[in-house]
Amino acid sequence: MRNTASRNLTAAFMLLALVACSTDTPTAPERTPAPPPGSSPGTAWTITITVEPRDLTASDPQPATVTVRIRRADNGALPQNGTTAIVSAGLGDFNSAASGDQTVTVSLSGGAAQLLYFAGAILGQDTIQARLENSVGSARINILEAKDLFLQSVTPSSGPESGGTRIRISGTGFSEPSRVELGTGSTAINATVDRIGEDSNGEFIRAFTGPVFDPDTFFSTENCDSNGDGTADGARYLPKTVGVTVTPSGGTAVTLANAFTYRPRDTSCRDTTPDPDRPNADFSFIKSGLVVQFFNESTPGGTMTFTWEFGDGSAFSTAENPSHDYGATLGAGTYSVTLRVENASGSDTTTKSVTVP
């Protein structure tokens, strides 16, 4: 009896072991992957896009700036820094004119990102879209036909030697940035561009005329009698009419001839008998990259006033030995630098070319 019971118990254990071996091994429950940083699946976002400027010419080397701003639609909260959005366009390229990138990923900081848009050769209206999860925002930009630069008129057509006349240059094909000069060669005078735009009267550039540095060099004169003794021992300045030149960045300069007249401040008959104390302007310079240190070397010594014009449209300097950073204005290039010195016996001006870097 005991042997039978023992055999039965052993068989029961073997049966349990067999059942256990035939059962599938348990597996860990599947986990849903965590969302990427900053994302909130199912959240609705308000996406706004601004484009400046809204119009570009075809294949324009100057890009538009695209700014994407994103907030939650329900409470206005910003997405986490590092959240990525997809920005796309149909006609232009992002990042550079030759990149070919019409779809890019941007990383948000403070709910915003900024990138550059370059117009291609195809004319039309392009749509720029930004997407975060299931939310989309869009803006449009116009790709227009490039116009040849043409100057039509300058108003007013005259102004004083001291400069400061606000002129309007009318024409077509203006672009930013552009440089405006009055006259040519070493006596050319830089104008300060105030605005480039378009109104009901057409396209325009508004600029302020610069001052005449050296009337003796700039103005033509006529002989006259300075003391009434019947001898032509003097000279009188005459008004001077000059061309107005517009040079777009990376483009070809166009000049409207005889467009503006400078009126001399002094039209009296001046004695032109040589004076040994009359100053002789001269200077030297040392370059360090885009920064140039200028040194006055005018003679004779003594009390003088100095006026420096650096040739890049920047403010004048009255220091004796100024330093100028071309990197803060137009950058590398060749500039005509003019120094005017004046003392009690008269004035003199000299101009030299400076190439940086």
Backbone hydrogen bonds, N-H to C=O, Kabsch-Sander energy under -0.5 kcal/mol:
donor,donor_aa,acceptor,acceptor_aa,energy
5,A,1,M,-2.4
6,S,2,R,-2.4
7,R,3,N,-2.2
8,N,4,T,-2.1
9,L,5,A,-2.3
10,T,6,S,-2.1
11,A,7,R,-2.1
12,A,8,N,-1.8
13,F,9,L,-1.8
14,M,10,T,-2.0
15,L,11,A,-2.0
16,L,12,A,-2.0
17,A,13,F,-2.1
18,L,14,M,-2.2
19,V,15,L,-2.1
20,A,16,L,-2.2
21,C,17,A,-2.0
22,S,18,L,-1.4
23,T,19,V,-0.6
23,T,20,A,-0.8
39,S,36,P,-2.0
43,T,40,S,-2.7
46,T,71,R,-3.5
47,I,45,W,-0.7
48,T,46,T,-0.5
48,T,69,R,-2.6
50,T,67,T,-2.3
52,E,65,T,-1.9
56,L,142,N,-2.8
58,A,144,L,-2.8
59,S,120,G,-2.2
60,D,57,T,-1.9
64,A,117,Y,-2.7
65,T,52,E,-2.9
66,V,64,A,-0.6
66,V,115,L,-3.2
67,T,50,T,-2.6
67,T,65,T,-0.5
68,V,113,A,-3.0
69,R,48,T,-2.7
70,I,111,G,-3.0
71,R,46,T,-1.9
72,R,77,A,-3.0
73,A,44,A,-2.8
76,G,72,R,-1.3
82,G,108,L,-2.9
83,T,80,Q,-2.0
85,A,106,V,-2.2
86,I,131,R,-2.4
87,V,85,A,-0.5
87,V,104,V,-2.9
88,S,129,Q,-2.6
89,A,102,Q,-2.3
93,D,118,F,-2.3
94,F,101,D,-2.9
95,N,116,L,-1.6
96,S,94,F,-1.8
99,S,96,S,-1.3
101,D,94,F,-0.5
102,Q,100,G,-1.0
104,V,87,V,-2.8
106,V,85,A,-2.6
108,L,83,T,-3.1
108,L,106,V,-0.5
109,S,112,A,-2.5
112,A,109,S,-1.0
113,A,68,V,-2.0
115,L,66,V,-2.3
117,Y,64,A,-2.8
118,F,93,D,-3.4
124,G,143,I,-2.2
126,D,124,G,-0.6
126,D,141,I,-3.0
128,I,126,D,-0.5
128,I,139,A,-3.2
129,Q,88,S,-2.5
129,Q,127,T,-0.5
130,A,137,G,-2.5
131,R,86,I,-2.6
132,L,135,S,-2.2
135,S,132,L,-2.4
137,G,130,A,-2.4
139,A,128,I,-1.9
141,I,126,D,-2.3
142,N,54,R,-2.8
143,I,124,G,-3.5
144,L,56,L,-3.4
144,L,142,N,-0.7
150,F,172,T,-2.4
152,Q,150,F,-0.5
152,Q,170,S,-3.5
153,S,170,S,-1.3
155,T,168,R,-2.1
159,G,261,T,-2.2
161,E,263,R,-1.8
163,G,160,P,-1.7
164,G,209,T,-3.3
167,I,165,T,-0.8
167,I,207,A,-3.0
168,R,155,T,-3.2
169,I,167,I,-0.5
169,I,205,I,-3.1
170,S,153,S,-2.4
170,S,168,R,-0.7
171,G,203,E,-1.2
172,T,150,F,-2.1
179,R,247,T,-2.6
180,V,191,A,-0.6
181,E,245,T,-2.4
182,L,189,I,-2.7
183,G,181,E,-0.5
183,G,243,G,-3.1
187,T,184,T,-0.9
188,A,185,G,-1.6
189,I,182,L,-2.8
191,A,180,V,-2.6
192,T,208,F,-2.4
193,V,191,A,-0.7
194,D,206,R,-3.4
195,R,206,R,-1.7
197,G,204,F,-2.1
199,D,202,G,-2.1
202,G,199,D,-2.0
203,E,171,G,-0.6
204,F,197,G,-2.5
205,I,169,I,-1.8
206,R,195,R,-3.3
207,A,167,I,-2.1
208,F,192,T,-2.5
209,T,165,T,-2.4
212,V,161,E,-2.6
213,F,211,P,-0.6
217,T,214,D,-0.6
218,F,214,D,-2.6
219,F,215,P,-2.3
222,E,236,R,-1.9
224,C,234,G,-1.6
226,S,224,C,-0.7
233,D,231,T,-1.9
234,G,224,C,-2.4
235,A,270,R,-1.9
236,R,222,E,-2.3
237,Y,266,D,-0.5
238,L,220,S,-2.5
240,K,262,Y,-2.0
242,V,260,F,-3.5
244,V,256,L,-2.1
245,T,181,E,-2.9
246,V,254,V,-2.7
247,T,179,R,-2.8
249,S,177,P,-2.3
251,G,248,P,-2.3
254,V,246,V,-2.3
256,L,244,V,-2.8
257,A,255,T,-0.7
259,A,242,V,-1.3
259,A,256,L,-0.7
260,F,242,V,-2.2
261,T,157,S,-2.1
262,Y,240,K,-3.0
263,R,159,G,-2.5
267,T,265,R,-0.6
270,R,235,A,-2.7
270,R,268,S,-0.7
272,T,233,D,-2.0
278,R,275,D,-1.7
280,N,299,T,-4.2
281,A,279,P,-0.5
284,S,295,F,-2.1
286,I,293,Q,-2.3
288,S,291,V,-2.9
291,V,288,S,-1.8
292,V,324,H,-2.9
293,Q,286,I,-2.9
294,F,292,V,-0.6
294,F,322,P,-2.9
295,F,284,S,-2.8
297,E,282,D,-2.8
299,T,280,N,-2.1
305,T,342,E,-2.1
307,T,340,R,-1.9
308,W,317,S,-3.0
309,E,338,T,-2.6
317,S,308,W,-1.7
324,H,292,V,-2.8
326,Y,290,L,-2.7
326,Y,324,H,-0.7
328,A,325,D,-1.2
329,T,326,Y,-1.4
331,G,326,Y,-2.7
333,G,356,V,-2.9
335,Y,354,V,-3.1
337,V,335,Y,-0.8
337,V,352,K,-3.1
338,T,309,E,-2.8
339,L,350,T,-2.6
340,R,307,T,-2.5
341,V,348,D,-2.7
342,E,305,T,-1.6
343,N,346,G,-2.9
346,G,343,N,-1.3
348,D,341,V,-2.3
350,T,339,L,-2.2
352,K,337,V,-2.5
354,V,335,Y,-2.9
356,V,333,G,-2.8
